[in-house]
Amino acid sequence: MGRPAMHGSAICAAMGPPRAGYPGAAGDRGADAGCRRWIDTADASGHKSCMDVTLTKSEARRFILAHQGLWPPRGLKGEEGALDFMRRVHCIQYDPLNIVGHNPELVLQSRVSGFTPRLLEGLLYERRALVDGWDKMMAIYPVEDWPCFRRQRAAARLPRLDGNRSAGRILSAVRAEIERRGPLSSIDLEHDEKVNWPWGPARVSRAALESMFWHGDLVIHHRVNTRKVYDLAGRHVPREILDAPDPNASMAEHQDWHVLRRLRGVGLLWPRSGEAWLGIIGVKSAERALALSRLRARDQALQVEVEGLAAPLYMAAEDREELDRCRAARPPAPRAAIIAPLDNLLWDRGLARALFGFDYVWEVYKPVPERVFGYYVLPVLYGERFVARFEPARDPDGALRVKNWWWEEGVRPTDTLRRALSRCFRDFRRYLGAPAVRIPARVARQCGITWLAEGA
């Protein structure tokens, strides 16, 4: 289908050298050929500062994709590849909505070859290398970052709703139950009083468990669909991590750390307000500008000018060698990937529009008359360009159904693109454990994708 008409007009986890599976890792050809060099200057005191660098939009796109493990997609292998990615970007956003997987699973299936949801469950709830928590909203991050969020956990202890006070009265009893019985969810507790709670009224047992989770007293032991089962944090977070002090002594240090963390979460960001900056304590535009200035003064962040963009972008200084390698390396053969709705690549939708020419809004919370595409629509990336978007669903037998499809403006599906999309959907079907890909005859005919279901 064509496009519809518009309705109206200091890091906790130390990062090492590039890992296998990312462009620019050991073995890439031409690592130094053709690079624009970074120029360092020193003032009278001998302090060095990195001068700005100018990138084309294509270079900026390729660096972000390489940083995100999408240049090419599905180049990482197994649990270690997933952990490598997580330690690079530090967190991925969680959302309970599950149409074709939860958001973290959709993020990882586009990066990790042969990914299945079981791999993420193992990292979270068996190896405990990752932990559920709050960072960029609800998120998953490496367990070694736990000490850096002490301020967030302390702030969560301040009562904000009546439900906090009601839950507070039963915290000791709930803790005693978990100590005695082991991991529990809200349905395992008998406290049925309804309280005012985020996202609507809830049983006080749920409020108590979630409060203790936000405080850091509990962790998620495992999930049963969207239901969370909790256990004591001390049973699962290593004691040396659980008891470690916050490495950022002052609020300014913490804000600098978190701003730098966001730069690595995407690869390149501009300082404008946007969803990419959510979840940082006490940081709005003015504080963000100050943090970026301090990071630049300490050579921890670099300012990047991108041709055609009025606003400068910023990146972590430790990623500059990765940028140089990415610019020098021969581009990989283009592959296609299905991108998560809350993917790090799309955390700043304005920047995605400016760099990729891709205008994307997740419309699940929009009233039906205001939706441009559909309730749950996923982008399709090919090489360094978004080429399509589609609305997925699952049939009763588990098959993947492509309810609707929209090519991006100017895309002409060549044989090479068709082969890449067929492979992409074949991998996506395997990730889902789906027996087939089905496309309604009208959609397949109108969009010219009759070949997609056959190839997948």
C-alpha positions in Angstrom: 0.0 0.0 0.0 1.1 3.6 -0.5 1.4 6.0 2.4 -1.9 7.0 3.8 -3.0 10.6 3.8 -2.0 12.6 6.9 -4.7 13.8 9.1 -3.9 17.5 9.2 -0.7 18.8 8.6 31.7 8.2 33.8 30.2 4.9 32.9 29.4 2.1 35.4 30.2 -0.7 33.1 33.7 -0.2 31.7 33.7 -0.6 27.9 36.5 -2.4 26.1 37.6 -2.4 22.5 35.2 -3.2 19.7 33.8 -6.7 19.9 33.4 -9.3 17.2 30.4 -8.8 15.1 30.5 -5.0 14.9 31.9 -3.2 11.9 35.3 -1.9 12.8 36.2 -4.9 15.0 39.5 -6.6 14.4 39.8 -7.9 10.9 37.8 -5.1 9.2 39.6 -4.0 6.0 40.9 -0.5 5.6 40.7 0.6 9.2 42.7 3.8 8.6 42.2 4.4 4.9 40.3 7.6 4.0 39.5 8.7 7.5 39.1 12.4 8.4 41.5 12.7 11.3 40.5 14.0 14.7 42.5 17.1 15.6 43.6 17.6 19.2 44.7 21.0 20.4 46.2 21.9 23.7 45.8 25.1 25.7 48.5 26.8 27.7 47.9 24.4 30.6 48.5 21.4 28.4 44.8 20.4 28.6 43.6 18.7 25.4 40.2 19.0 23.9 38.8 17.3 20.8 37.8 19.5 18.0 34.5 19.1 16.2 34.2 16.7 13.3 32.0 17.0 10.3 30.0 14.0 9.0 27.8 13.6 6.0 24.3 12.3 6.8 25.3 8.9 5.4 28.3 8.7 7.7 26.2 9.6 10.7 23.6 7.0 9.8 26.2 4.3 9.3 27.9 5.1 12.6 24.6 4.9 14.5 23.7 1.7 12.8 27.1 0.2 13.5 26.9 1.3 17.1 23.5 -0.3 17.4 24.6 -3.6 15.9 22.6 -3.1 12.8 25.4 -2.6 10.3 24.6 -5.3 9.3 21.6 -6.6 11.3 21.8 -10.0 13.1 25.6 -10.1 13.1 25.9 -10.9 16.8 26.0 -14.4 18.2 24.3 -15.9 21.2 24.3 -14.8 24.8 27.7 -13.1 24.6 26.7 -11.2 21.5 23.6 -10.0 23.3 25.6 -9.0 26.4 28.1 -7.2 24.2 25.3 -5.1 22.7 23.8 -4.4 26.1 27.1 -3.2 27.6 27.5 -1.0 24.6 24.2 0.8 24.7 23.6 0.2 28.5 19.9 -0.3 28.4 16.9 -1.2 26.2 13.4 -0.1 27.0 10.7 -2.5 28.2 7.0 -2.4 27.5 4.5 -5.0 28.5 2.6 -5.0 25.2 3.1 -8.2 23.2 1.9 -8.5 19.6 4.9 -10.2 18.1 7.1 -10.1 21.2 7.9 -7.6 23.9 10.0 -4.6 22.9 13.4 -6.0 24.3 12.9 -9.2 22.4 12.2 -7.2 19.2 15.3 -5.1 19.8 17.5 -8.2 20.2 16.0 -10.3 17.3 17.3 -7.6 14.9 20.8 -7.8 16.3 21.4 -11.4 17.4 21.5 -14.2 14.9 19.0 -16.9 15.8 17.7 -15.0 18.7 14.7 -16.4 20.6 13.0 -15.0 23.7 14.5 -17.9 25.7 17.9 -16.3 25.3 16.8 -13.1 27.0 15.0 -15.0 29.8 18.3 -16.9 30.5 20.3 -13.7 30.7 17.7 -12.1 33.0 16.5 -14.9 35.3 19.2 -17.6 35.2 22.6 -16.0 34.6 21.3 -12.7 36.2 23.7 -10.8 33.9 20.9 -8.4 33.2 18.3 -6.9 35.5 14.9 -5.3 35.1 14.8 -1.7 36.4 14.2 1.9 35.7 16.5 3.8 33.4 15.0 5.0 30.1 11.5 4.4 31.5 11.0 0.7 32.3 14.2 -0.9 31.1 16.6 -3.8 31.1 20.3 -3.1 31.9 23.5 -4.9 32.9 23.5 -5.9 36.6 26.9 -4.3 37.1 25.2 -0.9 36.6 23.0 -1.4 39.7 25.1 0.8 42.0 24.7 3.8 39.7 20.9 3.9 40.3 21.0 4.4 44.1 19.6 7.9 43.7 16.6 6.7 41.7 15.9 4.0 44.3 16.2 6.4 47.2 13.9 8.9 45.4 11.3 6.1 45.0 11.0 5.8 48.7 9.4 9.3 48.9 5.6 8.9 49.2 3.8 10.5 46.2 0.4 8.7 46.2 -2.0 7.6 48.8 -1.2 4.1 47.6 2.4 4.5 48.8 1.2 5.0 52.4 -1.2 2.1 52.2 1.5 -0.1 50.7 4.0 1.1 53.3 1.9 -0.4 56.1 2.3 -3.9 54.7 5.9 -3.9 53.4 7.3 -5.7 56.4 4.6 -8.4 56.2 5.2 -8.9 52.5 8.9 -9.1 53.0 8.4 -11.8 55.7 6.2 -13.8 53.3 8.8 -13.7 50.6 11.5 -14.7 53.1 9.4 -17.6 54.2 7.8 -18.8 51.0 10.2 -17.7 48.3 9.4 -15.8 45.1 5.8 -14.4 45.0 3.5 -12.3 42.8 0.6 -10.2 43.8 -1.9 -13.0 43.3 0.0 -15.0 45.9 -0.8 -12.4 48.6 -4.1 -11.9 50.4 -4.0 -8.1 50.7 -7.0 -7.1 48.5 -7.5 -3.4 49.4 -7.6 -1.2 46.3 -5.4 1.9 46.2 -4.6 4.7 43.9 -1.6 3.7 41.8 0.2 4.6 38.6 -1.8 3.4 35.5 -5.0 3.1 37.6 -6.3 1.5 40.8 -4.5 -1.6 42.0 -4.5 -4.1 44.8 -2.4 -3.0 47.7 -0.4 -6.2 47.4 0.7 -5.2 43.9 1.5 -1.7 45.2 3.7 -3.1 48.0 5.6 -5.4 45.7 6.2 -2.7 43.1 7.3 -0.3 45.8 9.8 -2.7 47.1 11.0 -3.3 43.5 11.4 0.4 42.9 13.3 0.7 46.3 15.7 -2.0 45.2 14.6 -4.4 48.0 13.1 -6.9 45.4 14.0 -7.9 41.9 11.9 -9.6 39.3 12.6 -13.3 39.7 10.7 -14.2 36.5 7.6 -13.3 34.5 4.5 -15.3 33.7 3.4 -13.4 30.6 3.0 -9.9 32.0 2.7 -11.0 35.6 5.9 -10.3 37.6 7.1 -12.7 40.3 9.4 -11.0 42.8 12.2 -12.2 45.1 14.6 -10.6 47.5 17.4 -8.7 45.7 20.0 -10.1 48.0 19.3 -13.6 46.7 20.1 -12.7 43.1 22.3 -9.6 42.9 25.9 -10.4 43.9 26.7 -8.9 47.3 29.7 -6.9 45.9 27.3 -5.2 43.5 24.3 -4.9 45.9 26.4 -3.2 48.6 28.6 -1.1 46.3 28.3 2.7 46.8 27.1 5.0 44.1 30.3 5.8 42.1 29.0 9.3 41.4 29.4 11.3 44.6 27.5 14.5 43.6 24.3 15.1 41.7 26.3 16.9 38.9 28.5 13.8 38.5 25.4 11.6 38.4 23.8 13.8 35.7 27.0 13.8 33.7 27.2 10.0 33.9 23.6 9.6 32.8 23.8 12.1 29.9 26.9 10.2 28.7 25.0 7.0 29.1 22.3 8.3 26.8 24.8 9.3 24.2 26.0 5.7 24.1 22.4 4.4 24.2 21.9 5.8 20.7 25.4 6.7 19.3 24.7 10.2 18.3 22.2 12.6 20.0 21.4 16.3 19.8 20.7 18.2 23.0 17.1 19.1 22.1 14.4 17.8 24.4 13.1 14.4 23.5 12.2 11.0 24.7 15.9 9.9 24.5 16.6 12.0 27.6 13.7 10.6 29.8 14.6 9.2 33.2 17.5 11.4 34.1 17.0 13.0 37.6 16.8 16.7 37.6 17.9 17.2 34.0 16.0 19.5 31.6 17.4 21.6 28.8 19.6 23.9 30.9 21.0 21.1 33.0 21.6 18.9 29.9 23.6 21.7 28.3 25.7 22.1 31.4 26.3 18.4 31.6 27.4 18.2 27.9 29.7 21.2 28.4 31.3 19.5 31.4 31.7 16.3 29.5 33.3 18.1 26.6 35.7 19.9 28.9 36.8 16.5 30.3 37.1 15.1 26.8 34.4 12.5 27.5 31.9 13.8 24.9 32.5 15.2 21.4 30.5 17.6 19.4 29.7 16.4 15.9 28.5 18.6 13.0 26.4 16.7 10.5 26.0 18.3 7.1 22.5 19.6 6.6 21.6 19.7 10.3 21.5 23.1 12.0 22.0 21.7 15.5 25.2 19.9 16.6 25.1 16.3 17.7 27.1 14.7 20.5 28.8 11.4 21.0 30.8 9.6 23.6 34.5 10.3 23.1 35.3 6.6 23.7 33.4 5.8 20.5 35.5 8.0 18.2 37.7 5.1 17.1 34.6 3.1 16.3 33.4 6.1 14.2 36.7 6.3 12.3 36.7 2.5 11.6 33.1 2.7 10.5 33.8 5.5 8.0 36.8 3.7 6.6 35.4 0.2 6.3 33.7 -1.1 3.2 29.9 -1.1 3.7 28.5 -4.5 4.3 26.1 -6.1 1.9 22.7 -4.6 2.8 20.4 -6.7 4.9 16.8 -6.0 6.1 15.7 -5.9 9.7 12.4 -5.4 11.5 12.9 -2.7 14.1 11.2 -2.5 17.5 8.7 0.3 18.2 10.8 1.6 21.2 14.2 0.7 19.7 17.2 2.7 20.8 17.5 3.7 17.1 14.2 5.5 17.4 14.6 7.0 20.9 14.8 10.5 19.3 12.2 10.4 16.6 13.0 13.9 15.5 16.6 12.9 14.9 15.5 9.8 13.1 13.5 12.0 10.8 16.4 14.4 10.3 19.0 11.7 9.6 17.0 8.9 8.0 14.1 10.8 6.5 11.8 8.5 8.4 8.8 9.9 10.3 7.6 7.3 12.8 5.2 7.5 15.7 4.1 4.5 17.7 0.3 4.9 17.6 -0.9 2.4 20.1 -1.9 5.2 22.5 -3.5 7.3 19.8 -7.3 7.4 19.4 -8.3 5.4 16.3 -9.4 8.5 14.3 -6.0 10.1 14.8 -3.9 7.1 13.6 -2.1 7.5 10.3 -1.0 3.9 9.9 -2.3 1.5 12.5 -2.4 0.4 16.1 0.9 -1.5 16.2 3.2 -0.9 13.2 6.8 -1.9 12.9 9.5 -0.2 10.7 11.6 -2.2 8.2 15.2 -1.2 7.7 17.3 -2.1 4.7 20.9 -1.0 4.6 20.9 2.5 5.9 17.4 3.3 4.9 13.9 2.6 6.2 12.1 1.1 3.2 8.7 0.0 4.6 6.5 -0.4 7.7 3.9 -3.1 8.4 1.2 -4.0 10.8 1.7 -7.5 12.3 -0.6 -9.9 14.1 -0.7 -13.5 15.1 -3.2 -16.1 13.8 -4.8 -18.6 16.1 -2.2 -21.2 15.0 0.7 -18.9 15.7 1.3 -17.8 12.1 2.6 -14.3 11.5 0.0 -12.2 9.7 1.0 -9.1 7.8 -2.3 -7.1 8.1 -1.1 -4.1 6.2 2.0 -2.9 4.4 3.3 0.5 3.4 6.3 1.2 1.2 8.2 4.3 2.1 8.2 7.1 -0.5 10.5 6.5 -3.4 11.2 2.8 -2.7 11.3 0.5 -5.7 11.5 -3.1 -4.7 14.4 -4.6 -6.7 15.2 -8.3 -6.8 18.0 -7.7 -4.2 15.6 -5.9 -1.9 13.0 -8.7 -2.3 15.6 -11.4 -1.4 16.7 -9.4 1.6 13.1 -8.9 2.9 12.3 -12.6 2.3 15.3 -13.6 4.4 14.4 -11.0 7.1 10.8 -12.3 7.4 12.1 -15.9 7.4 14.3 -15.1 10.3 11.5 -13.2 12.0 9.1 -16.1 11.6 11.7 -18.4 13.2 12.2 -16.0 16.1 8.4 -16.2 16.7 8.3 -19.9 16.2 5.5 -19.2 13.7 4.6 -21.9 11.2 4.0 -19.5 8.3 3.8 -15.9 7.1 0.3 -15.0 5.8 -0.7 -11.9 3.9 -4.3 -11.1 2.9 -4.7 -11.4 -0.8 -5.8 -7.8 -1.2 -2.8 -6.4 0.7 -0.4 -8.6 -1.1 -1.8 -7.6 -4.5 -2.1 -3.9 -3.8 1.4 -3.6 -2.2 3.1 -6.0 -4.7 4.3 -8.4 -2.0 2.8 -11.7 -3.1 6.4 -13.0 -3.1 7.0 -12.2 0.6 4.9 -15.0 2.2 6.3 -17.5 -0.3 9.9 -16.6 0.5 9.5 -16.5 4.2 
